Structures are given as C-alpha cells and as structure tokens.
C-alpha cells in the first residue's frame, strides 16, 4: 500500500492488487491495535500520542481495513462523539491521562500482528500520525461516516467501508 497526499490535501491510498488478493488477516482487539500504535511512538524524538489522537488512528485503521479487506480489523464499535470517532472502551482505558501523552507499552507481542496488519498500521501511523489530535478531529468531521451518524451513536461498518473505498485507488503493480 502506498499513501499519497493529493494536491488538494486529500489523502489517497494506493493499494496493489496483490495486497487485496493476499487473503484475510486475523482479527485483533481494539486494545491490541492501540498498543501497536503506542509502540510506534518514539519518545526520544519527542513523539507522543494523546487519547484523542489514538482514537482517530483507530478509526482510520478500521476504515482502511474495511475498505481493503471487507471485514473489520477489530470488533469494538466506533461511536460518533463531539470530537470525532471514538472506541469507547479504549477511551475509558486512557481517560485518566486527559490530554497528556499515553504510556508506551513495555511489552508487546508483535507475533500477534500479521504482516498485512503491520503494514496497514504503519502506513496509517505514517500519514495520519504526523497531524495533531485537533487536526485529525477536524478531518473526521468532514468525512461521511462521522457526518452521517448521530452523536453518541455507532458509526456503521458499511458506512466506513463505503467512504474509505473512495480513498483507495487501484495500482496494477
């Protein structure tokens, strides 16, 4: 998968046909996906993730996984909250941190993550991780899945898959 920034600042994902053919990936929990994103944080370089930013990364990972593979990356529902999409259980796990950086997990079993999932999560982190939590919240507010869902209601997988497919472009390579 290749992520490109289009000239109008919209994000376009290029996925090879081979990546789509490679079959299904194992389903993980939202906490395992959160742990993976947190493991990518390089605290020595000043990187950090807040709960708000983590929520948006989970949303983008779920959306692109649905678009690419036709199934959810994790089963936990994502709700439309005031500041964008939220995985409620993950929010509650970290809400005591407020807006402070979340702790980087000390031990993470990377063998739980397939090559495809790692690739997807690394790409999501690379493109979306560069933005502030507020920028990501604002981006999600412009996207159909959040806009078409009532506040505090679950954003449907169907709505996410439909929207995120519009961000994918086939690459015959």
Number of C-alpha atoms within 10 A of each C-alpha: 20 13 16 13 11 10 7 6 8 11 15 16 23 16 18 16 14 12 12 16 10 10 9 13 16 12 16 16 12 22 16 17 22 18 19 21 22 22 17 18 19 11 13 7 7 7 12 19 23 19 24 23 23 27 25 24 26 25 24 22 23 28 25 25 24 23 23 21 17 17 19 23 22 19 13 16 19 24 21 23 19 12 18 26 29 26 21 16 14 17 16 11 11 18 15 11 14 12 14 14 16 18 16 18 14 8 8 13 9 12 7 13 18 14 12 18 19 16 13 20 24 17 17 21 22 13 14 19 22 12 14 14 22 14 13 22 19 13 15 20 19 11 14 15 25 26 14 13 17 13 16 15 14 18 24 15 20 15 16 23 22 16 18 23 17 11 15 20 15 12 13 9 7
